[in-house]
Amino acid sequence: MITPKEIWQALEEVKDPEIPVVSVVEMGIVRDVVVSEDEVVVKMTPTFAGCPALHVMERDIEERVRQLGAPAVTVETVLYPPWTSDWITDEARQKLKAFGLAPPAKHGGRLEITFYDLAACPYCNSTNTTVKNTFGPTLCRAIYYCNNCQQPFEQFKPL
């Protein structure tokens, strides 16, 4: 029988379709794994209820767990509690930064603070940055400009 630990390890290989340098586990999207004799249930919470990559993640999670030999796999989308950027692991935050995507600040649920904070440039670490558009290529990103190194960059929004 497959163990939950083996499944969690395998799911570390399932990359976020929109940010392929981090896994769905590192992003905090996979919330729980339940193993029984005849089925594996993986519970996931997308970053947004209408996430365009939702079905891709569900498919990739199911495929990876089936590769372990699970007789049946169910991927449940759980919307409560809603996903928060605080669930992103510290390792994933470093990977986001190396990818050129400013990681969101940890906020502990106090979002009113983070919306007024400046985003640190992932290239030079300067906070001499300006938001150019609060809506980036996906709902979970905003577009900034670094006044020091003159690089545009995206920030994963604190949610």
N, CA, C and O of each residue as an XYZ file, in Angstrom:
636
protein
N       0.847     -1.191      0.000
C       0.000      0.000      0.000
C       0.888      1.249      0.000
O       1.916      1.292      0.677
N       0.487      2.234     -0.749
C       1.208      3.489     -0.838
C       0.990      4.282      0.451
O      -0.116      4.317      0.992
N       2.046      4.908      0.927
C       1.928      5.698      2.155
C       1.670      7.168      1.815
O       2.017      7.625      0.726
N       1.068      7.896      2.736
C       0.887      9.330      2.518
C       2.225     10.042      2.259
O       2.295     10.950      1.431
N       3.270      9.632      2.960
C       4.583     10.244      2.780
C       5.066     10.084      1.339
O       5.599     11.028      0.754
N       4.881      8.894      0.765
C       5.284      8.659     -0.632
C       4.495      9.554     -1.589
O       5.031     10.053     -2.578
N       3.230      9.743     -1.280
C       2.394     10.588     -2.141
C       2.838     12.042     -2.043
O       2.975     12.721     -3.061
N       3.061     12.522     -0.830
C       3.529     13.903     -0.665
C       4.836     14.115     -1.424
O       5.015     15.135     -2.089
N       5.745     13.154     -1.323
C       7.025     13.270     -2.036
C       6.811     13.303     -3.544
O       7.447     14.092     -4.244
N       5.928     12.461     -4.045
C       5.642     12.438     -5.482
C       5.002     13.745     -5.938
O       5.290     14.230     -7.032
N       4.142     14.312     -5.110
C       3.467     15.556     -5.482
C       4.423     16.750     -5.491
O       4.111     17.784     -6.081
N       5.574     16.618     -4.847
C       6.609     17.662     -4.929
C       7.096     17.816     -6.369
O       7.650     18.856     -6.726
N       6.893     16.786     -7.201
C       7.318     16.815     -8.605
C       6.271     17.454     -9.519
O       6.566     17.763    -10.674
N       5.063     17.653     -9.016
C       3.998     18.260     -9.818
C       4.158     19.774     -9.741
O       3.953     20.379     -8.689
N       4.520     20.366    -10.853
C       4.803     21.801    -10.886
C       3.536     22.622    -11.084
O       2.568     22.171    -11.696
N       3.568     23.830    -10.552
C       2.491     24.777    -10.789
C       2.530     25.105    -12.278
O       3.573     25.533    -12.774
N       1.433     24.922    -13.008
C       1.449     25.143    -14.457
C       1.810     26.567    -14.865
O       2.340     26.782    -15.955
N       1.532     27.530    -14.014
C       1.823     28.918    -14.354
C       3.186     29.390    -13.859
O       3.716     30.388    -14.347
N       3.752     28.672    -12.891
C       5.068     29.021    -12.344
C       5.846     27.712    -12.196
O       5.907     27.157    -11.098
N       6.432     27.220    -13.262
C       7.001     25.876    -13.272
C       8.245     25.647    -12.412
O       8.799     24.548    -12.422
N       8.691     26.654    -11.675
C       9.842     26.448    -10.793
C       9.422     26.004     -9.398
O      10.271     25.663     -8.575
N       8.121     26.004     -9.125
C       7.624     25.587     -7.810
C       6.573     24.494     -7.974
O       5.880     24.424     -8.989
N       6.473     23.655     -6.968
C       5.480     22.579     -7.007
C       4.177     23.021     -6.363
O       4.116     24.031     -5.661
N       3.147     22.244     -6.619
C       1.843     22.526     -6.008
C       1.900     22.328     -4.499
O       1.097     22.907     -3.768
N       2.841     21.517     -4.028
C       3.026     21.340     -2.585
C       3.697     22.583     -2.011
O       3.256     23.110     -0.990
N       4.762     23.056     -2.661
C       5.477     24.240     -2.176
C       4.587     25.482     -2.164
O       4.746     26.363     -1.319
N       3.652     25.541     -3.108
C       2.737     26.685     -3.175
C       1.619     26.586     -2.136
O       0.846     27.530     -1.970
N       1.527     25.459     -1.440
C       0.471     25.293     -0.443
C      -0.872     24.954     -1.051
O      -1.904     25.052     -0.388
N      -0.862     24.552     -2.318
C      -2.111     24.218     -3.011
C      -2.615     22.848     -2.574
O      -3.819     22.668     -2.390
N      -1.715     21.878     -2.405
C      -2.116     20.563     -1.895
C      -2.258     20.697     -0.387
O      -1.309     21.063      0.307
N      -3.430     20.401      0.102
C      -3.728     20.611      1.520
C      -3.758     19.327      2.340
O      -3.459     19.347      3.535
N      -4.120     18.198      1.698
C      -4.248     16.957      2.467
C      -4.178     15.766      1.532
O      -4.542     15.853      0.359
N      -3.705     14.656      2.071
C      -3.659     13.386      1.349
C      -4.242     12.321      2.268
O      -3.792     12.154      3.402
N      -5.245     11.603      1.772
C      -5.877     10.528      2.550
C      -5.767      9.237      1.745
O      -6.193      9.167      0.593
N      -5.187      8.221      2.376
C      -4.976      6.944      1.694
C      -5.833      5.873      2.347
O      -5.816      5.706      3.567
N      -6.586      5.144      1.520
C      -7.315      3.968      1.997
C      -6.926      2.799      1.097
O      -6.153      2.972      0.154
N      -7.446      1.630      1.377
C      -7.102      0.441      0.590
C      -7.441      0.572     -0.881
O      -6.708      0.093     -1.746
N      -8.563      1.227     -1.156
C      -9.023      1.263     -2.544
C      -8.973      2.637     -3.207
O      -9.377      2.776     -4.362
N      -8.479      3.662     -2.491
C      -8.490      4.993     -3.093
C      -7.509      5.927     -2.390
O      -7.229      5.787     -1.200
N      -6.996      6.886     -3.165
C      -6.218      7.996     -2.625
C      -7.011      9.258     -2.926
O      -7.424      9.494     -4.061
N      -7.217     10.062     -1.894
C      -7.901     11.336     -2.065
C      -6.886     12.448     -1.775
O      -6.271     12.490     -0.710
N      -6.734     13.333     -2.743
C      -5.859     14.491     -2.582
C      -6.754     15.719     -2.558
O      -7.543     15.945     -3.475
N      -6.623     16.508     -1.501
C      -7.417     17.731     -1.391
C      -6.524     18.915     -1.750
O      -5.414     19.057     -1.239
N      -7.041     19.761     -2.646
C      -6.270     20.918     -3.081
C      -7.113     22.178     -3.020
O      -8.329     22.146     -3.206
N      -6.438     23.289     -2.754
C      -7.087     24.592     -2.737
C      -6.344     25.477     -3.732
O      -5.184     25.821     -3.506
N      -6.997     25.848     -4.829
C      -6.334     26.706     -5.817
C      -6.149     28.119     -5.270
O      -6.813     28.525     -4.316
N      -5.234     28.856     -5.893
C      -4.982     30.227     -5.451
C      -6.216     31.107     -5.623
O      -6.432     32.035     -4.843
N      -7.020     30.821     -6.636
C      -8.303     31.497     -6.864
C      -9.328     30.441     -7.242
O      -8.986     29.448     -7.885
N     -10.580     30.644     -6.852
C     -11.627     29.682     -7.195
C     -11.742     29.507     -8.702
O     -12.049     28.411     -9.171
N     -11.506     30.551     -9.458
C     -11.601     30.484    -10.915
C     -10.247     30.348    -11.591
O     -10.075     30.769    -12.735
N      -9.300     29.770    -10.899
C      -7.940     29.628    -11.437
C      -7.980     28.912    -12.790
O      -8.523     27.812    -12.890
N      -7.407     29.532    -13.835
C      -7.456     28.910    -15.158
C      -6.647     27.615    -15.252
O      -6.847     26.822    -16.173
N      -5.740     27.403    -14.307
C      -4.909     26.186    -14.328
C      -5.480     25.078    -13.444
O      -4.834     24.046    -13.261
N      -6.662     25.273    -12.901
C      -7.261     24.311    -11.973
C      -7.318     22.905    -12.551
O      -6.879     21.954    -11.904
N      -7.848     22.760    -13.749
C      -8.007     21.425    -14.329
C      -6.664     20.790    -14.680
O      -6.511     19.571    -14.614
N      -5.706     21.613    -15.049
C      -4.361     21.096    -15.336
C      -3.737     20.545    -14.052
O      -3.144     19.466    -14.064
N      -3.867     21.271    -12.964
C      -3.331     20.800    -11.688
C      -4.018     19.515    -11.247
O      -3.355     18.572    -10.816
N      -5.338     19.471    -11.351
C      -6.077     18.262    -10.973
C      -5.594     17.066    -11.779
O      -5.347     15.993    -11.227
N      -5.460     17.257    -13.089
C      -5.005     16.180    -13.969
C      -3.580     15.736    -13.616
O      -3.308     14.539    -13.518
N      -2.685     16.691    -13.429
C      -1.287     16.364    -13.126
C      -1.148     15.657    -11.782
O      -0.350     14.730    -11.644
N      -1.921     16.092    -10.798
C      -1.903     15.432     -9.482
C      -2.399     14.004     -9.614
O      -1.772     13.073     -9.111
N      -3.534     13.832    -10.296
C      -4.089     12.491    -10.469
C      -3.108     11.571    -11.206
O      -2.892     10.433    -10.788
N      -2.522     12.058    -12.291
C      -1.563     11.259    -13.060
C      -0.378     10.828    -12.207
O       0.040      9.671    -12.252
N       0.164     11.765    -11.426
C       1.353     11.445    -10.631
C       1.034     10.413     -9.561
O       1.847      9.522     -9.312
N      -0.114     10.508     -8.927
C      -0.486      9.539     -7.886
C      -0.774      8.175     -8.520
O      -0.443      7.144     -7.935
N      -1.380      8.156     -9.695
C      -1.619      6.881    -10.398
C      -0.296      6.190    -10.745
O      -0.213      4.962    -10.715
N       0.724      6.965    -11.070
C       2.039      6.391    -11.378
C       2.623      5.627    -10.196
O       3.467      4.749    -10.374
N       2.177      5.960     -9.000
C       2.637      5.240     -7.808
C       1.920      3.906     -7.634
O       2.305      3.089     -6.798
N       0.877      3.694     -8.431
C       0.135      2.442     -8.344
C      -1.167      2.527     -7.575
O      -1.723      1.499     -7.189
N      -1.657      3.713     -7.348
C      -2.932      3.863     -6.644
C      -4.057      3.288     -7.498
O      -4.131      3.580     -8.692
N      -4.940      2.471     -6.905
C      -6.034      1.874     -7.674
C      -7.047      2.912     -8.168
O      -7.605      2.767     -9.256
N      -7.280      3.949     -7.376
C      -8.204      5.023     -7.750
C      -7.707      6.308     -7.096
O      -7.177      6.296     -5.985
N      -7.886      7.401     -7.801
C      -7.443      8.699     -7.288
C      -8.572      9.704     -7.460
O      -9.162      9.830     -8.532
N      -8.852     10.409     -6.385
C      -9.817     11.499     -6.435
C      -9.100     12.761     -6.005
O      -8.463     12.798     -4.952
N      -9.204     13.797     -6.824
C      -8.654     15.097     -6.464
C      -9.840     16.004     -6.153
O     -10.640     16.332     -7.030
N      -9.933     16.396     -4.898
C     -11.034     17.251     -4.451
C     -10.559     18.696     -4.379
O      -9.505     18.987     -3.813
N     -11.333     19.580     -4.948
C     -11.052     21.005     -4.840
C     -11.808     21.533     -3.627
O     -13.033     21.435     -3.543
N     -11.053     22.089     -2.699
C     -11.616     22.609     -1.457
C     -11.404     24.120     -1.460
O     -10.272     24.590     -1.572
N     -12.484     24.877     -1.337
C     -12.382     26.333     -1.408
C     -12.423     27.023     -0.046
O     -12.273     28.242      0.043
N     -12.628     26.236      1.017
C     -12.632     26.819      2.347
C     -11.764     25.994      3.267
O     -11.934     24.776      3.322
N     -10.845     26.598      3.990
C     -10.559     28.018      3.953
C      -9.920     28.405      2.627
O      -9.263     27.580      1.993
N     -10.104     29.641      2.206
C      -9.508     30.055      0.939
C      -7.988     30.036      1.025
O      -7.403     30.228      2.091
N      -7.375     29.802     -0.111
C      -5.916     29.781     -0.192
C      -5.355     31.131      0.231
O      -5.958     32.172     -0.031
N      -4.221     31.112      0.875
C      -3.520     32.330      1.255
C      -2.059     32.215      0.842
O      -1.475     31.133      0.891
N      -1.482     33.325      0.441
C      -0.077     33.315      0.048
C       0.832     32.992      1.237
O       2.009     32.688      1.040
N       0.321     33.050      2.443
C       1.106     32.631      3.614
C       1.429     31.137      3.565
O       2.351     30.689      4.246
N       0.689     30.361      2.775
C       0.930     28.923      2.669
C       2.125     28.590      1.773
O       2.563     27.440      1.737
N       2.652     29.569      1.056
C       3.824     29.334      0.214
C       5.019     29.073      1.130
O       5.270     29.835      2.064
N       5.750     28.000      0.860
C       6.894     27.658      1.709
C       8.031     28.662      1.514
O       8.086     29.367      0.506
N       8.928     28.714      2.486
C      10.083     29.605      2.380
C      10.957     29.225      1.189
O      11.485     30.099      0.501
N      11.113     27.921      0.942
C      11.896     27.466     -0.206
C      11.257     27.948     -1.516
O      11.963     28.381     -2.426
N       9.950     27.877     -1.610
C       9.250     28.335     -2.819
C       9.412     29.837     -2.996
O       9.531     30.318     -4.123
N       9.417     30.575     -1.907
C       9.614     32.026     -1.990
C      10.974     32.347     -2.617
O      11.097     33.267     -3.426
N      11.978     31.583     -2.235
C      13.312     31.782     -2.822
C      13.317     31.413     -4.309
O      13.952     32.087     -5.119
N      12.615     30.355     -4.654
C      12.525     29.944     -6.060
C      11.779     30.981     -6.895
O      12.160     31.253     -8.033
N      10.723     31.558     -6.338
C       9.986     32.606     -7.045
C      10.897     33.791     -7.330
O      10.908     34.335     -8.435
N      11.653     34.178     -6.323
C      12.559     35.316     -6.478
C      13.612     35.024     -7.546
O      13.882     35.874     -8.394
N      14.209     33.832     -7.515
C      15.216     33.453     -8.510
C      14.613     33.416     -9.916
O      15.317     33.636    -10.902
N      13.336     33.142    -10.005
C      12.601     33.105    -11.276
C      12.301     34.518    -11.796
O      11.909     34.695    -12.949
N      12.493     35.520    -10.927
C      12.216     36.902    -11.305
C      10.836     37.375    -10.905
O      10.348     38.388    -11.406
N      10.211     36.645    -10.005
C       8.871     36.966     -9.532
C       8.970     37.282     -8.041
O       9.283     36.403     -7.238
N       8.708     38.522     -7.672
C       8.824     38.918     -6.272
C       7.818     38.144     -5.432
O       6.622     38.168     -5.719
N       8.293     37.456     -4.395
C       7.352     36.706     -3.552
C       6.533     37.661     -2.682
O       6.991     38.755     -2.351
N       5.334     37.244     -2.318
C       4.510     38.103     -1.459
C       5.038     38.098     -0.031
O       5.636     37.122      0.423
N       4.811     39.190      0.659
C       5.164     39.251      2.080
C       4.214     38.349      2.864
O       3.053     38.180      2.493
N       4.720     37.777      3.944
C       3.833     37.038      4.846
C       3.041     38.070      5.628
O       3.587     39.078      6.076
N       1.750     37.811      5.790
C       0.882     38.814      6.394
C       0.054     38.320      7.558
O      -0.511     39.132      8.291
N      -0.036     37.023      7.753
C      -0.800     36.502      8.877
C      -2.259     36.916      8.880
O      -2.894     36.972      9.933
N      -2.797     37.209      7.689
C      -4.198     37.586      7.589
C      -4.441     39.086      7.623
O      -5.576     39.528      7.446
N      -3.405     39.873      7.846
C      -3.541     41.335      7.909
C      -3.187     41.934      6.552
O      -2.137     42.555      6.388
N      -4.075     41.740      5.588
C      -3.827     42.165      4.215
C      -3.797     43.676      4.036
O      -3.162     44.170      3.104
N      -4.465     44.416      4.904
C      -4.465     45.866      4.747
C      -3.042     46.421      4.838
O      -2.751     47.469      4.263
N      -2.172     45.739      5.541
C      -0.776     46.170      5.656
C      -0.040     45.915      4.346
O       0.646     46.804      3.842
N      -0.173     44.728      3.796
C       0.625     44.340      2.639
C       0.261     45.090      1.365
O       1.123     45.262      0.504
N      -0.963     45.538      1.210
C      -1.329     46.242     -0.010
C      -0.658     47.608     -0.112
O      -0.588     48.184     -1.197
N      -0.171     48.123      0.998
C       0.514     49.411      0.980
C       2.027     49.254      1.029
O       2.750     50.239      0.881
N       2.518     48.044      1.230
C       3.953     47.794      1.252
C       4.504     47.837     -0.170
O       3.807     47.502     -1.128
N       5.748     48.248     -0.293
C       6.405     48.227     -1.583
C       6.934     46.829     -1.850
O       7.337     46.122     -0.927
N       6.932     46.441     -3.096
C       7.479     45.140     -3.469
C       8.985     45.282     -3.639
O       9.455     46.232     -4.264
N       9.735     44.349     -3.089
C      11.192     44.340     -3.267
C      11.513     43.743     -4.630
O      10.977     42.701     -5.007
N      12.383     44.409     -5.352
C      12.785     43.938     -6.677
C      13.506     42.601     -6.548
O      14.437     42.486     -5.751
N      13.096     41.579     -7.316
C      13.765     40.279     -7.222
C      15.170     40.283     -7.843
O      15.928     39.330     -7.660
N      15.515     41.335     -8.565
C      16.822     41.406     -9.222
C      17.874     42.108     -8.364
O      19.015     41.654     -8.281
N      17.482     43.230     -7.717
C      18.477     43.988     -6.948
C      18.087     44.200     -5.484
O      18.840     44.816     -4.731
N      16.932     43.702     -5.075
C      16.415     43.791     -3.700
C      15.993     45.195     -3.275
O      15.671     45.405     -2.105
N      15.986     46.134     -4.170
C      15.568     47.492     -3.833
C      14.058     47.547     -3.594
O      13.283     46.832     -4.229
N      13.669     48.407     -2.671
C      12.235     48.666     -2.484
C      11.855     50.006     -3.111
O      10.759     50.518     -2.885
N      12.765     50.566     -3.895
C      12.479     51.782     -4.659
C      11.756     51.340     -5.929
O      12.280     51.428     -7.039
N      10.536     50.863     -5.719
C       9.746     50.279     -6.803
C       8.406     50.993     -6.923
O       7.939     51.641     -5.986
N       7.808     50.861     -8.088
C       6.528     51.491     -8.365
C       5.595     50.466     -8.979
O       5.977     49.743     -9.899
N       4.369     50.400     -8.470
C       3.394     49.510     -9.082
C       2.943     50.152    -10.395
O       2.584     51.329    -10.432
N       2.967     49.368    -11.457
C       2.546     49.862    -12.771
C       1.145     49.374    -13.119
O       0.393     50.061    -13.810
N       0.801     48.186    -12.638
C      -0.524     47.649    -12.899
C      -0.824     46.618    -11.829
O      -0.042     45.687    -11.634
N      -1.930     46.765    -11.140
C      -2.285     45.811    -10.094
C      -2.779     44.493    -10.665
O      -2.988     43.530     -9.927
N      -2.967     44.448    -11.988
C      -3.377     43.208    -12.638
C      -2.304     42.791    -13.622
O      -2.083     43.461    -14.631
N      -1.637     41.690    -13.331
C      -0.609     41.167    -14.213
C      -1.195     40.153    -15.171
O      -2.392     40.183    -15.457
N      -0.357     39.251    -15.669
C      -0.825     38.267    -16.641
C      -1.795     37.239    -16.043
O      -2.534     36.581    -16.775
N      -1.789     37.106    -14.731
C      -2.770     36.262    -14.053
C      -3.339     37.058    -12.884
O      -2.776     38.080    -12.493
N      -4.443     36.596    -12.332
C      -5.095     37.304    -11.229
C      -4.215     37.428     -9.989
O      -4.401     38.337     -9.181
N      -3.266     36.521     -9.842
C      -2.466     36.504     -8.622
C      -1.158     37.291     -8.734
O      -0.299     37.184     -7.859
N      -0.996     38.082     -9.804
C       0.241     38.850     -9.978
C      -0.044     40.313    -10.277
O      -1.078     40.661    -10.846
N       0.896     41.159     -9.882
C       0.856     42.588    -10.199
C       2.168     42.941    -10.894
O       3.163     42.232    -10.737
N       2.176     44.026    -11.657
C       3.366     44.436    -12.400
C       3.988     45.664    -11.739
O       3.309     46.652    -11.459
N       5.286     45.579    -11.498
C       6.046     46.653    -10.865
C       7.208     47.072    -11.751
O       7.551     46.407    -12.728
N       7.800     48.196    -11.374
C       9.002     48.687    -12.036
C       9.990     49.076    -10.947
O       9.624     49.741     -9.978
N      11.246     48.658    -11.108
C      12.290     49.003    -10.147
C      12.978     50.279    -10.637
O      13.534     50.322    -11.734
N      12.927     51.301     -9.810
C      13.543     52.573    -10.164
C      15.070     52.527    -10.043
O      15.758     53.375    -10.612
N      15.603     51.548     -9.310
C      17.057     51.442     -9.167
C      17.699     50.727    -10.349
O      18.561     51.291    -11.022
N      17.279     49.479    -10.606
C      17.919     48.711    -11.692
C      17.150     48.817    -13.009
O      17.570     48.271    -14.029
N      16.025     49.523    -12.974
C      15.204     49.802    -14.157
C      14.646     48.536    -14.822
O      14.466     48.486    -16.039
N      14.381     47.533    -14.007
C      13.790     46.293    -14.505
C      12.304     46.246    -14.173
O      11.918     46.528    -13.039
N      11.479     45.899    -15.129
C      10.089     45.596    -14.782
C      10.066     44.202    -14.166
O      10.899     43.358    -14.498
N       9.131     43.964    -13.285
C       8.991     42.635    -12.690
C       7.562     42.443    -12.201
O       6.787     43.391    -12.080
N       7.247     41.205    -11.929
C       5.936     40.879    -11.372
C       6.094     40.501     -9.914
O       7.130     39.982     -9.499
N       5.062     40.765     -9.152
C       5.006     40.294     -7.783
C       3.806     39.382     -7.641
O       2.718     39.678     -8.136
N       4.018     38.269     -6.957
C       2.896     37.407     -6.599
C       2.156     38.166     -5.505
O       2.746     38.496     -4.475
N       0.890     38.442     -5.712
C       0.125     39.276     -4.769
C      -0.026     38.580     -3.421
O      -0.213     37.365     -3.351
N       0.060     39.370     -2.354
C      -0.263     38.814     -1.036
C      -1.776     38.617     -0.960
O      -2.539     39.573     -1.097
N      -2.192     37.413     -0.747
C      -3.620     37.075     -0.680
C      -3.941     36.366      0.611
O      -5.094     36.003      0.846
